[in-house]
Amino acid sequence: METFTVETQKTTGFSTYLAIGSFSIGTILLMLHLIFPHIDNILFLGFFYVLFTFLINAIVFLNLAFQFIIKPENREDLAIKMLIMLANIPVTIFYIYLVFHIF
């Protein structure tokens, strides 16, 4: 496995921080909703958060996919970064299931 260039590290390092940050904020919103189930503002905030996060994560994922195509020497590391980002999808689906199953 070859090392990343500084430019590639900035882009792909951001994707990992974005995935971890998205997971963390989503978990905090879920916990707030479970603690305070009658406050509808948390539900609306969570809904718009999921939409916004989906858009931002999709853009970053497409950037990683583009780099995966044009930089074959970094494919292994880029694939790992892409899988880290994709790991948020089942977590989000599970969180949405929890929120709507409670009602």
FIKOLZA-1660 file (N, C-alpha, C; in steps of 0.1 Angstrom, whole numbers, plus 5000, padded with zeros to 4 digits):
% residues 103
   i   px   py   pz ch aa at
   1 5008 4988 5000  A  M  N
   1 5000 5000 5000  A  M CA
   1 5009 5012 5000  A  M  C
   2 5006 5021 4991  A  E  N
   2 5014 5033 4990  A  E CA
   2 5008 5044 4999  A  E  C
   3 5016 5054 5002  A  T  N
   3 5012 5065 5011  A  T CA
   3 5004 5075 5003  A  T  C
   4 4995 5082 5009  A  F  N
   4 4987 5093 5003  A  F CA
   4 4996 5105 5001  A  F  C
   5 4992 5113 4991  A  T  N
   5 4998 5126 4990  A  T CA
   5 4991 5135 5000  A  T  C
   6 4996 5147 5002  A  V  N
   6 4990 5156 5011  A  V CA
   6 4976 5160 5006  A  V  C
   7 4975 5162 4993  A  E  N
   7 4962 5166 4988  A  E CA
   7 4951 5155 4990  A  E  C
   8 4955 5143 4987  A  T  N
   8 4946 5132 4989  A  T CA
   8 4942 5130 5003  A  T  C
   9 4952 5132 5012  A  Q  N
   9 4949 5130 5027  A  Q CA
   9 4939 5140 5032  A  Q  C
  10 4940 5152 5027  A  K  N
  10 4930 5163 5031  A  K CA
  10 4916 5159 5027  A  K  C
  11 4915 5154 5015  A  T  N
  11 4901 5151 5010  A  T CA
  11 4896 5138 5017  A  T  C
  12 4904 5128 5017  A  T  N
  12 4899 5115 5023  A  T CA
  12 4898 5116 5038  A  T  C
  13 4907 5124 5045  A  G  N
  13 4906 5125 5059  A  G CA
  13 4893 5132 5063  A  G  C
  14 4889 5142 5055  A  F  N
  14 4877 5149 5058  A  F CA
  14 4865 5139 5057  A  F  C
  15 4865 5129 5048  A  S  N
  15 4854 5120 5047  A  S CA
  15 4852 5112 5059  A  S  C
  16 4863 5108 5066  A  T  N
  16 4863 5100 5078  A  T CA
  16 4857 5109 5089  A  T  C
  17 4862 5121 5090  A  Y  N
  17 4856 5130 5101  A  Y CA
  17 4842 5133 5098  A  Y  C
  18 4838 5134 5086  A  L  N
  18 4824 5137 5082  A  L CA
  18 4815 5125 5086  A  L  C
  19 4820 5113 5083  A  A  N
  19 4812 5101 5087  A  A CA
  19 4811 5099 5102  A  A  C
  20 4822 5101 5109  A  I  N
  20 4821 5100 5124  A  I CA
  20 4812 5111 5130  A  I  C
  21 4814 5123 5124  A  G  N
  21 4806 5135 5129  A  G CA
  21 4791 5133 5126  A  G  C
  22 4788 5128 5114  A  S  N
  22 4774 5125 5111  A  S CA
  22 4768 5114 5120  A  S  C
  23 4775 5104 5123  A  F  N
  23 4771 5094 5132  A  F CA
  23 4769 5099 5146  A  F  C
  24 4778 5107 5151  A  S  N
  24 4777 5113 5164  A  S CA
  24 4765 5122 5166  A  S  C
  25 4764 5131 5157  A  I  N
  25 4753 5141 5158  A  I CA
  25 4739 5133 5157  A  I  C
  26 4738 5124 5148  A  G  N
  26 4726 5116 5146  A  G CA
  26 4723 5108 5159  A  G  C
  27 4733 5103 5165  A  T  N
  27 4731 5096 5178  A  T CA
  27 4726 5105 5189  A  T  C
  28 4732 5117 5189  A  I  N
  28 4728 5127 5199  A  I CA
  28 4713 5131 5197  A  I  C
  29 4709 5133 5184  A  L  N
  29 4696 5136 5181  A  L CA
  29 4686 5125 5185  A  L  C
  30 4690 5113 5183  A  L  N
  30 4682 5101 5186  A  L CA
  30 4680 5101 5202  A  L  C
  31 4691 5102 5209  A  M  N
  31 4690 5102 5223  A  M CA
  31 4681 5113 5229  A  M  C
  32 4682 5125 5223  A  L  N
  32 4674 5136 5227  A  L CA
  32 4659 5133 5225  A  L  C
  33 4656 5126 5213  A  H  N
  33 4643 5123 5210  A  H CA
  33 4637 5112 5220  A  H  C
  34 4646 5102 5223  A  L  N
  34 4642 5092 5232  A  L CA
  34 4640 5097 5247  A  L  C
  35 4648 5107 5250  A  I  N
  35 4646 5113 5264  A  I CA
  35 4634 5122 5264  A  I  C
  36 4632 5130 5254  A  F  N
  36 4621 5140 5253  A  F CA
  36 4612 5136 5242  A  F  C
  37 4604 5126 5242  A  P  N
  37 4596 5121 5231  A  P CA
  37 4585 5131 5227  A  P  C
  38 4581 5139 5236  A  H  N
  38 4569 5148 5233  A  H CA
  38 4573 5161 5227  A  H  C
  39 4586 5164 5225  A  I  N
  39 4590 5176 5219  A  I CA
  39 4592 5174 5204  A  I  C
  40 4582 5179 5196  A  D  N
  40 4582 5177 5182  A  D CA
  40 4594 5184 5174  A  D  C
  41 4599 5194 5180  A  N  N
  41 4610 5201 5173  A  N CA
  41 4622 5192 5171  A  N  C
  42 4625 5183 5180  A  I  N
  42 4636 5174 5179  A  I CA
  42 4633 5165 5167  A  I  C
  43 4621 5161 5165  A  L  N
  43 4618 5152 5154  A  L CA
  43 4619 5159 5141  A  L  C
  44 4615 5172 5140  A  F  N
  44 4617 5180 5128  A  F CA
  44 4632 5183 5125  A  F  C
  45 4639 5186 5136  A  L  N
  45 4653 5188 5134  A  L CA
  45 4660 5176 5129  A  L  C
  46 4656 5164 5135  A  G  N
  46 4662 5152 5130  A  G CA
  46 4659 5149 5116  A  G  C
  47 4647 5152 5111  A  F  N
  47 4643 5149 5097  A  F CA
  47 4651 5157 5088  A  F  C
  48 4653 5170 5091  A  F  N
  48 4661 5179 5082  A  F CA
  48 4675 5176 5083  A  F  C
  49 4680 5171 5095  A  Y  N
  49 4694 5167 5096  A  Y CA
  49 4697 5155 5087  A  Y  C
  50 4688 5146 5087  A  V  N
  50 4690 5134 5078  A  V CA
  50 4690 5138 5063  A  V  C
  51 4682 5147 5059  A  L  N
  51 4682 5152 5045  A  L CA
  51 4695 5159 5042  A  L  C
  52 4699 5168 5051  A  F  N
  52 4711 5176 5049  A  F CA
  52 4723 5167 5049  A  F  C
  53 4724 5158 5058  A  T  N
  53 4735 5149 5059  A  T CA
  53 4736 5140 5047  A  T  C
  54 4725 5135 5043  A  F  N
  54 4725 5127 5031  A  F CA
  54 4731 5134 5019  A  F  C
  55 4727 5147 5017  A  L  N
  55 4732 5155 5006  A  L CA
  55 4747 5157 5007  A  L  C
  56 4752 5161 5019  A  I  N
  56 4766 5163 5021  A  I CA
  56 4774 5150 5019  A  I  C
  57 4770 5140 5026  A  N  N
  57 4777 5127 5025  A  N CA
  57 4777 5121 5011  A  N  C
  58 4766 5123 5003  A  A  N
  58 4766 5119 4989  A  A CA
  58 4776 5126 4981  A  A  C
  59 4777 5139 4983  A  I  N
  59 4787 5147 4975  A  I CA
  59 4801 5142 4978  A  I  C
  60 4804 5140 4991  A  V  N
  60 4818 5135 4995  A  V CA
  60 4820 5121 4990  A  V  C
  61 4810 5113 4990  A  F  N
  61 4811 5099 4985  A  F CA
  61 4814 5099 4970  A  F  C
  62 4807 5108 4963  A  L  N
  62 4809 5108 4948  A  L CA
  62 4823 5113 4946  A  L  C
  63 4829 5122 4954  A  N  N
  63 4842 5127 4952  A  N CA
  63 4852 5115 4955  A  N  C
  64 4849 5107 4965  A  L  N
  64 4858 5096 4967  A  L CA
  64 4857 5085 4956  A  L  C
  65 4845 5084 4951  A  A  N
  65 4844 5074 4939  A  A CA
  65 4851 5079 4927  A  A  C
  66 4851 5092 4925  A  F  N
  66 4858 5098 4914  A  F CA
  66 4873 5096 4916  A  F  C
  67 4878 5099 4928  A  Q  N
  67 4892 5096 4931  A  Q CA
  67 4896 5082 4929  A  Q  C
  68 4887 5073 4933  A  F  N
  68 4889 5058 4932  A  F CA
  68 4891 5055 4917  A  F  C
  69 4884 5061 4908  A  I  N
  69 4886 5059 4894  A  I CA
  69 4899 5064 4888  A  I  C
  70 4902 5077 4892  A  I  N
  70 4914 5083 4886  A  I CA
  70 4927 5081 4893  A  I  C
  71 4927 5075 4905  A  K  N
  71 4939 5073 4912  A  K CA
  71 4940 5058 4916  A  K  C
  72 4944 5050 4907  A  P  N
  72 4944 5035 4910  A  P CA
  72 4954 5031 4921  A  P  C
  73 4964 5039 4923  A  E  N
  73 4974 5036 4933  A  E CA
  73 4969 5037 4947  A  E  C
  74 4958 5045 4949  A  N  N
  74 4952 5047 4962  A  N CA
  74 4939 5039 4964  A  N  C
  75 4936 5030 4956  A  R  N
  75 4922 5024 4956  A  R CA
  75 4919 5017 4969  A  R  C
  76 4929 5010 4975  A  E  N
  76 4926 5003 4987  A  E CA
  76 4922 5013 4998  A  E  C
  77 4929 5023 5000  A  D  N
  77 4926 5033 5011  A  D CA
  77 4913 5040 5008  A  D  C
  78 4911 5044 4995  A  L  N
  78 4898 5050 4991  A  L CA
  78 4886 5041 4993  A  L  C
  79 4888 5028 4990  A  A  N
  79 4877 5019 4992  A  A CA
  79 4873 5018 5007  A  A  C
  80 4883 5018 5016  A  I  N
  80 4881 5018 5030  A  I CA
  80 4873 5030 5035  A  I  C
  81 4877 5042 5029  A  K  N
  81 4870 5054 5033  A  K CA
  81 4856 5054 5028  A  K  C
  82 4854 5048 5016  A  M  N
  82 4840 5048 5011  A  M CA
  82 4832 5038 5019  A  M  C
  83 4837 5027 5024  A  L  N
  83 4830 5018 5032  A  L CA
  83 4827 5024 5046  A  L  C
  84 4836 5032 5051  A  I  N
  84 4833 5039 5064  A  I CA
  84 4821 5048 5062  A  I  C
  85 4820 5055 5051  A  M  N
  85 4809 5064 5048  A  M CA
  85 4796 5056 5046  A  M  C
  86 4797 5045 5039  A  L  N
  86 4785 5037 5037  A  L CA
  86 4780 5030 5049  A  L  C
  87 4788 5029 5059  A  A  N
  87 4784 5023 5072  A  A CA
  87 4773 5031 5079  A  A  C
  88 4772 5044 5076  A  N  N
  88 4762 5052 5082  A  N CA
  88 4748 5049 5077  A  N  C
  89 4747 5043 5065  A  I  N
  89 4734 5041 5059  A  I CA
  89 4725 5031 5068  A  I  C
  90 4730 5019 5071  A  P  N
  90 4722 5010 5080  A  P CA
  90 4719 5016 5093  A  P  C
  91 4729 5024 5099  A  V  N
  91 4727 5030 5112  A  V CA
  91 4715 5040 5111  A  V  C
  92 4715 5048 5100  A  T  N
  92 4704 5058 5099  A  T CA
  92 4691 5051 5097  A  T  C
  93 4691 5040 5089  A  I  N
  93 4678 5033 5087  A  I CA
  93 4673 5027 5101  A  I  C
  94 4682 5022 5109  A  F  N
  94 4678 5017 5122  A  F CA
  94 4673 5028 5131  A  F  C
  95 4680 5039 5131  A  Y  N
  95 4675 5051 5139  A  Y CA
  95 4661 5055 5135  A  Y  C
  96 4659 5056 5122  A  I  N
  96 4646 5060 5117  A  I CA
  96 4635 5050 5121  A  I  C
  97 4639 5037 5120  A  Y  N
  97 4630 5027 5124  A  Y CA
  97 4626 5029 5139  A  Y  C
  98 4636 5031 5147  A  L  N
  98 4634 5033 5162  A  L CA
  98 4625 5045 5164  A  L  C
  99 4627 5056 5157  A  V  N
  99 4619 5068 5159  A  V CA
  99 4604 5066 5156  A  V  C
 100 4602 5059 5144  A  F  N
 100 4588 5057 5140  A  F CA
 100 4582 5045 5147  A  F  C
 101 4589 5036 5152  A  H  N
 101 4584 5025 5159  A  H CA
 101 4578 5029 5172  A  H  C
 102 4585 5039 5178  A  I  N
 102 4580 5044 5191  A  I CA
 102 4566 5049 5191  A  I  C
 103 4563 5056 5180  A  F  N
 103 4550 5062 5178  A  F CA
 103 4540 5051 5175  A  F  C
% end
